[in-house]
Amino acid sequence: MERVREEILMILSRKDTDFFEIVSKSNYTAKEILDELKKLSDEKIIKEKDGIFSLENKIDKKISTSFLCDKCNGRGVYDNLNLWSTLIKEYDEIAKNRPLPTNVYDQGVIDNESAISRFLYMLSRGDLYKKKIIILGDDDLMGILFSLSGIVDEITVLEIDERLVNYINSVKKEKNLKNIEVYTYDARDPLEDIFKNKFDTFFTDPVETVEGLLIFVSRMVEALKGDRCSGYFGLSSIESNIDKWFRIQKSLNEMNLVITDIRRNFSYYKLSDNIIESDLLIVKENPFNIKNPEKLWYNSHLYRVEINGEKKPKYTGKVDLGRDLYFDEFTYVVKP
């Protein structure tokens, strides 16, 4: 694919770098990047030595330079006055003791900078202050972060993992948090009436399959009050190709959701420190001499959507997808 090739060359024109950073900064899936790297190497357009890729011929700096903001890492939000420094310190201590993520539910936790950036972005868009928030799946403990901030009226967390339900409840008790409730819930089941038509804003970090993501978003749309209410979710390029993005975009429109914002490379996830010893496809199908990444690389883009008129969730009843909820042909970083 010519566009994938162009993007790899642009990334490498900025600096020689490793495989995981190329995947991290690209707009294409790990599978597509890996396939194109093989071709570029065979054609001797790029070279790899000791896990570092470089161009055979350099590109003019005026063309290759990235002009994204360094302070905010391109996110568009940054607490330059340290107004929320106490909040992030408290959240940091709580997050250290949370249950470890499990592949059973395709979990992966973000770093603290990503968490506070989500908070700041939602706050700046007017979607947190004095709002009622619902969260579906909360291994990142965003509900605790929102509650600790003291600015959100009500937070409801729906979570399938009993370990997280118990941990959130223990933190709630320890910190005497009055405005957060957590319930055990599987997104494949219909949403209970007590959660419908009640909330101003939703947040979810869904699975990366098309139908899985739309199930998560559908449940959250049902929970919102209606017209002009907003929601946030994450979607990667690493395990979702442009065809999946298109199918999701089309379905969002059919649900009367308008995509108002997409912030690229927003949430960075803390994965295994020794990924090259794993049997993940991103390693098993990799012919290069890759090494373990030295910094966080797996990321998702932050979507903001808004209801336009009547809400029309795609799924309302029970859905029986089994493990297909979590995995498809582009699942290269989670073990099926």
RODO-2510 file (C-alpha; in nm, 4 decimals, decimal comma):
residues 336
     n   res          X          Y          Z
     1     m     0,0000     0,0000     0,0000
     2     e     0,1524     0,3256    -0,1149
     3     r     0,0109     0,5346     0,1699
     4     v     0,1515     0,3004     0,4363
     5     r     0,4903     0,3203     0,2677
     6     e     0,4825     0,7007     0,2585
     7     e     0,4011     0,7215     0,6278
     8     i     0,6819     0,4847     0,7306
     9     l     0,9292     0,6869     0,5253
    10     m     0,8067     1,0105     0,6853
    11     i     0,8463     0,8658     1,0365
    12     l     1,1991     0,7455     0,9589
    13     s     1,2874     1,0778     0,7969
    14     r     1,2524     1,2437     1,1376
    15     k     1,4900     1,0045     1,3130
    16     d     1,6236     0,6502     1,3082
    17     t     1,4028     0,4525     1,5420
    18     d     1,2783     0,1117     1,6511
    19     f     0,9894    -0,0983     1,5293
    20     f     0,7543    -0,0148     1,8152
    21     e     0,7851     0,3609     1,7701
    22     i     0,7097     0,3254     1,3994
    23     v     0,3937     0,1333     1,4883
    24     s     0,3109     0,3830     1,7626
    25     k     0,3293     0,6909     1,5399
    26     s     0,1705     0,5405     1,2310
    27     n    -0,1898     0,5664     1,1170
    28     y    -0,1904     0,2011     1,0103
    29     t    -0,2157    -0,1334     1,1843
    30     a     0,0771    -0,3332     1,3176
    31     k     0,0017    -0,5953     1,0515
    32     e     0,0128    -0,3411     0,7678
    33     i     0,3288    -0,1758     0,9011
    34     l     0,5071    -0,5081     0,9369
    35     d     0,4141    -0,6166     0,5840
    36     e     0,5399    -0,2892     0,4367
    37     l     0,8627    -0,2870     0,6397
    38     k     0,9477    -0,6264     0,4909
    39     k     0,9000    -0,4885     0,1375
    40     l     1,0987    -0,1715     0,2061
    41     s     1,3822    -0,3759     0,3502
    42     d     1,3826    -0,6174     0,0554
    43     e     1,3926    -0,3206    -0,1825
    44     k     1,6801    -0,1695     0,0203
    45     i     1,4932     0,1559     0,0745
    46     i     1,5358     0,1135     0,4489
    47     k     1,7788    -0,0838     0,6604
    48     e     1,7650    -0,2336     1,0072
    49     k     2,0605    -0,2799     1,2400
    50     d     2,0373    -0,3939     1,6016
    51     g     1,6637    -0,3247     1,6028
    52     i     1,6946     0,0315     1,4691
    53     f     1,5464     0,1227     1,1309
    54     s     1,6817     0,4002     0,9107
    55     l     1,6477     0,5378     0,5587
    56     e     1,9090     0,4715     0,2952
    57     n     1,8476     0,8253     0,1629
    58     k     1,7543     1,1153     0,3911
    59     i     1,4629     1,3559     0,3342
    60     d     1,4807     1,7370     0,3610
    61     k     1,4291     1,8552     0,7217
    62     k     1,1689     2,1134     0,6146
    63     i     0,9505     1,8264     0,4976
    64     s     1,0187     1,5714     0,7683
    65     t     1,0019     1,7830     1,0863
    66     s     0,7085     1,7218     1,3202
    67     f     0,5389     2,0422     1,4349
    68     l     0,3259     1,8889     1,7083
    69     c     0,3450     2,0419     2,0573
    70     d     0,6146     1,8768     2,2712
    71     k     0,4716     1,9861     2,6078
    72     c     0,1346     1,8198     2,5605
    73     n     0,2649     1,5390     2,3378
    74     g     0,0252     1,6571     2,0681
    75     r    -0,2828     1,6045     2,2867
    76     g    -0,3868     1,9696     2,2990
    77     v    -0,4216     1,9866     2,6802
    78     y    -0,1585     2,0501     2,9465
    79     d    -0,1852     2,1544     3,3120
    80     n     0,0846     2,4217     3,2849
    81     l    -0,0246     2,5840     3,6146
    82     n    -0,0248     2,2538     3,8065
    83     l    -0,3803     2,3184     3,9210
    84     w    -0,4528     1,9452     3,9406
    85     s    -0,1169     1,8200     4,0714
    86     t    -0,2664     1,7016     4,4023
    87     l    -0,5326     1,5049     4,2174
    88     i    -0,2861     1,3186     3,9980
    89     k    -0,0650     1,2325     4,2970
    90     e    -0,3616     1,0859     4,4818
    91     y    -0,4741     0,8962     4,1735
    92     d    -0,1196     0,7672     4,1222
    93     e    -0,1104     0,6095     4,4679
    94     i    -0,4474     0,4430     4,4159
    95     a    -0,3605     0,3175     4,0658
    96     k    -0,0451     0,1447     4,1921
    97     n    -0,2503    -0,1118     4,3838
    98     r    -0,5214    -0,1907     4,1287
    99     p    -0,5639    -0,5484     4,0001
   100     l    -0,3283    -0,6420     3,7187
   101     p    -0,4819    -0,6370     3,3684
   102     t    -0,5895    -0,9663     3,2169
   103     n    -0,6259    -1,0794     2,8545
   104     v    -0,9522    -1,2484     2,9490
   105     y    -1,1189    -0,9082     2,9077
   106     d    -0,8638    -0,7486     2,6711
   107     q    -0,7491    -0,5137     2,9465
   108     g    -0,4584    -0,2721     2,9255
   109     v    -0,4007     0,0153     3,1646
   110     i    -0,2867     0,3639     3,0664
   111     d    -0,0137     0,5732     3,2272
   112     n    -0,0989     0,8591     3,4640
   113     e    -0,0203     1,1285     3,2082
   114     s    -0,2825     0,9793     2,9760
   115     a    -0,5375     0,9599     3,2588
   116     i    -0,5005     1,3227     3,3660
   117     s    -0,5009     1,4311     3,0003
   118     r    -0,8336     1,2564     2,9477
   119     f    -0,9673     1,4366     3,2529
   120     l    -0,8391     1,7756     3,1369
   121     y    -0,9699     1,7294     2,7847
   122     m    -1,3183     1,6325     2,8988
   123     l    -1,3180     1,9185     3,1481
   124     s    -1,2129     2,1706     2,8844
   125     r    -1,4961     2,0517     2,6561
   126     g    -1,7557     2,1107     2,9271
   127     d    -1,8364     1,7426     2,9742
   128     l    -1,7440     1,6905     3,3422
   129     y    -1,8296     1,9874     3,5644
   130     k    -2,1604     1,9247     3,7463
   131     k    -2,2373     1,6372     3,5077
   132     k    -2,3629     1,2835     3,5558
   133     i    -2,1058     1,0447     3,4068
   134     i    -2,1330     0,6775     3,3148
   135     i    -1,8294     0,4589     3,2422
   136     l    -1,8324     0,1168     3,0786
   137     g    -1,5179    -0,0823     3,1634
   138     d    -1,2844     0,0927     3,4033
   139     d    -0,9500    -0,0841     3,4404
   140     d    -0,7986     0,2679     3,4139
   141     l    -0,9923     0,3840     3,7234
   142     m    -1,1223     0,6946     3,5480
   143     g    -1,4277     0,6835     3,7747
   144     i    -1,2051     0,7201     4,0806
   145     l    -1,0168     1,0054     3,9135
   146     f    -1,3415     1,1870     3,8305
   147     s    -1,4730     1,1331     4,1824
   148     l    -1,1540     1,2562     4,3494
   149     s    -1,1684     1,5772     4,1446
   150     g    -1,4761     1,6923     4,3359
   151     i    -1,6336     1,8567     4,0306
   152     v    -1,8563     1,5767     3,8976
   153     d    -2,2074     1,5355     4,0356
   154     e    -2,2387     1,1604     3,9877
   155     i    -2,0313     0,8730     3,8468
   156     t    -2,1621     0,5268     3,7640
   157     v    -1,9138     0,2547     3,6654
   158     l    -2,0201    -0,0644     3,4865
   159     e    -1,7461    -0,3290     3,4994
   160     i    -1,7292    -0,6997     3,4116
   161     d    -1,4215    -0,7786     3,6243
   162     e    -1,5209    -0,8528     3,9847
   163     r    -1,1666    -0,7725     4,0985
   164     l    -1,2053    -0,4153     3,9755
   165     v    -1,5562    -0,3841     4,1162
   166     n    -1,4224    -0,4825     4,4580
   167     y    -1,1196    -0,2542     4,4299
   168     i    -1,3227     0,0505     4,3287
   169     n    -1,5592    -0,0157     4,6197
   170     s    -1,2648    -0,0441     4,8604
   171     v    -1,1230     0,2892     4,7411
   172     k    -1,4678     0,4466     4,7652
   173     k    -1,4898     0,3374     5,1284
   174     e    -1,1325     0,4359     5,2147
   175     k    -1,1593     0,7826     5,0551
   176     n    -1,5225     0,8348     5,1624
   177     l    -1,6305     0,9051     4,8046
   178     k    -2,0043     0,9778     4,7996
   179     n    -2,0666     1,0331     4,4294
   180     i    -1,9493     0,7059     4,2709
   181     e    -2,1261     0,3715     4,2341
   182     v    -1,9946     0,0584     4,0638
   183     y    -2,1925    -0,2374     3,9283
   184     t    -2,0973    -0,5731     3,7777
   185     y    -2,2032    -0,5733     3,4127
   186     d    -2,1232    -0,7596     3,0892
   187     a    -2,1719    -0,5413     2,7807
   188     r    -2,3146    -0,8396     2,5925
   189     d    -2,6215    -0,8175     2,8162
   190     p    -2,9001    -0,5591     2,7735
   191     l    -2,8604    -0,2403     2,9737
   192     e    -3,0828    -0,2346     3,2799
   193     d    -3,3573     0,0280     3,2893
   194     i    -3,2083     0,1966     3,5958
   195     f    -2,9153     0,3139     3,3797
   196     k    -3,1135     0,4379     3,0789
   197     n    -3,1793     0,8033     2,9850
   198     k    -2,9996     0,9315     3,2947
   199     f    -2,6491     1,0582     3,2118
   200     d    -2,4897     1,3621     3,0468
   201     t    -2,1568     1,2078     2,9391
   202     f    -2,0200     0,8609     2,8827
   203     f    -1,6666     0,7285     2,8762
   204     t    -1,5557     0,3861     2,7562
   205     d    -1,2331     0,2311     2,6323
   206     p    -1,3850    -0,0505     2,4293
   207     v    -1,2533    -0,3622     2,2621
   208     e    -1,1045    -0,3135     1,9126
   209     t    -1,3405    -0,5292     1,7065
   210     v    -1,6001    -0,3385     1,5058
   211     e    -1,9053    -0,5055     1,6556
   212     g    -1,7487    -0,5083     2,0017
   213     l    -1,6891    -0,1342     1,9938
   214     l    -2,0391    -0,0657     1,8630
   215     i    -2,1895    -0,2798     2,1402
   216     f    -2,0030    -0,0750     2,4016
   217     v    -2,1047     0,2559     2,2442
   218     s    -2,4658     0,1408     2,1989
   219     r    -2,4996     0,0614     2,5694
   220     m    -2,3613     0,4031     2,6540
   221     v    -2,5898     0,5832     2,4103
   222     e    -2,8866     0,4169     2,5801
   223     a    -2,7610     0,5531     2,9110
   224     l    -2,7450     0,9152     2,7908
   225     k    -3,0357     1,1565     2,8358
   226     g    -3,0564     1,2445     2,4674
   227     d    -2,9878     1,5230     2,2176
   228     r    -2,6495     1,7004     2,2546
   229     c    -2,5224     1,4666     2,5246
   230     s    -2,1633     1,3584     2,4637
   231     g    -1,9427     1,0544     2,4880
   232     y    -1,5776     0,9535     2,4674
   233     f    -1,4077     0,6339     2,3582
   234     g    -1,0663     0,5151     2,2435
   235     l    -0,9794     0,3531     1,9114
   236     s    -0,6309     0,2617     1,7910
   237     s    -0,4692     0,2477     1,4510
   238     i    -0,2428    -0,0316     1,5701
   239     e    -0,5173    -0,2950     1,5685
   240     s    -0,7886    -0,1221     1,3645
   241     n    -0,7323    -0,0527     0,9974
   242     i    -0,8987     0,2225     0,7948
   243     d    -1,1741    -0,0135     0,6792
   244     k    -1,2686    -0,0774     1,0422
   245     w    -1,2606     0,2968     1,1080
   246     f    -1,4939     0,3537     0,8117
   247     r    -1,7395     0,0870     0,9255
   248     i    -1,7406     0,2320     1,2765
   249     q    -1,7862     0,5867     1,1456
   250     k    -2,0786     0,4766     0,9279
   251     s    -2,2466     0,2994     1,2199
   252     l    -2,1937     0,5990     1,4489
   253     n    -2,3733     0,8172     1,1958
   254     e    -2,6580     0,5654     1,1779
   255     m    -2,6833     0,5922     1,5565
   256     n    -2,7190     0,9729     1,5177
   257     l    -2,3749     1,0306     1,6686
   258     v    -2,1579     1,3102     1,5319
   259     i    -1,7790     1,2769     1,5652
   260     t    -1,6801     1,6202     1,6970
   261     d    -1,3183     1,5492     1,7981
   262     i    -1,0444     1,2953     1,7312
   263     r    -0,7215     1,3464     1,9270
   264     r    -0,4498     1,1225     1,7877
   265     n    -0,2038     0,9219     1,9992
   266     f    -0,3803     1,0344     2,3152
   267     s    -0,3796     0,7402     2,5576
   268     y    -0,0601     0,5373     2,6100
   269     y    -0,0788     0,1901     2,7608
   270     k     0,1560     0,0094     2,9968
   271     l     0,2204    -0,3313     2,8416
   272     s     0,4668    -0,6080     2,9241
   273     d     0,8306    -0,4989     2,9665
   274     n     0,9417    -0,8144     2,7868
   275     i     0,7178    -0,8273     2,4819
   276     i     0,9776    -0,9950     2,2580
   277     e     0,9547    -1,3095     2,4722
   278     s     0,5791    -1,3270     2,4175
   279     d     0,3930    -1,5269     2,1535
   280     l     0,1933    -1,2270     2,0302
   281     l     0,1572    -1,1974     1,6528
   282     i     0,3418    -0,8660     1,6518
   283     v     0,6474    -1,0671     1,7616
   284     k     0,5822    -1,4083     1,6028
   285     e     0,5411    -1,2639     1,2529
   286     n     0,8314    -1,0209     1,2848
   287     p     1,1497    -1,1165     1,0917
   288     f     1,3531    -0,8217     1,2172
   289     n     1,5963    -0,8084     1,5073
   290     i     1,3572    -0,6146     1,7301
   291     k     1,4247    -0,5371     2,0946
   292     n     1,1923    -0,4556     2,3816
   293     p     1,0622    -0,0971     2,3547
   294     e     1,2222     0,1562     2,5895
   295     k     0,9093     0,3705     2,6255
   296     l     0,5337     0,3403     2,6013
   297     w     0,4288     0,2826     2,2424
   298     y     0,0814     0,1250     2,2236
   299     n    -0,1702     0,4059     2,2071
   300     s    -0,5271     0,4854     2,1133
   301     h    -0,6875     0,7969     1,9713
   302     l    -0,9500     0,9787     2,1766
   303     y    -1,2882     1,0158     2,0073
   304     r    -1,5558     1,2582     2,1232
   305     v    -1,9095     1,2080     1,9897
   306     e    -2,2331     1,3970     2,0403
   307     i    -2,5954     1,2909     1,9903
   308     n    -2,7726     1,4784     1,7127
   309     g    -3,1480     1,4497     1,7609
   310     e    -3,2985     1,1131     1,8522
   311     k    -3,0529     0,8539     1,9811
   312     k    -3,0527     0,5254     1,7909
   313     p    -2,8290     0,2624     1,9548
   314     k    -2,7415    -0,0229     1,7190
   315     y    -2,7674    -0,2874     1,9910
   316     t    -3,0278    -0,2985     2,2666
   317     g    -3,0838    -0,6679     2,3315
   318     k    -2,8532    -0,9498     2,4370
   319     v    -2,5609    -1,0175     2,2015
   320     d    -2,3895    -1,3570     2,1833
   321     l    -2,0435    -1,2924     2,0355
   322     g    -1,8295    -1,5004     2,2706
   323     r    -1,4557    -1,4429     2,2249
   324     d    -1,5222    -1,2741     1,8885
   325     l    -1,6155    -0,9729     2,0966
   326     y    -1,2441    -0,9228     2,1652
   327     f    -1,0444    -1,0550     1,8682
   328     d    -1,0213    -1,0264     1,4875
   329     e    -0,7543    -1,0587     1,2146
   330     f    -0,5801    -0,7380     1,3279
   331     t    -0,5431    -0,8434     1,6908
   332     y    -0,1635    -0,8431     1,7030
   333     v    -0,0958    -0,7151     2,0547
   334     v    -0,3405    -0,9204     2,2597
   335     k    -0,3351    -1,2975     2,2788
   336     p    -0,6669    -1,4521     2,1631
***
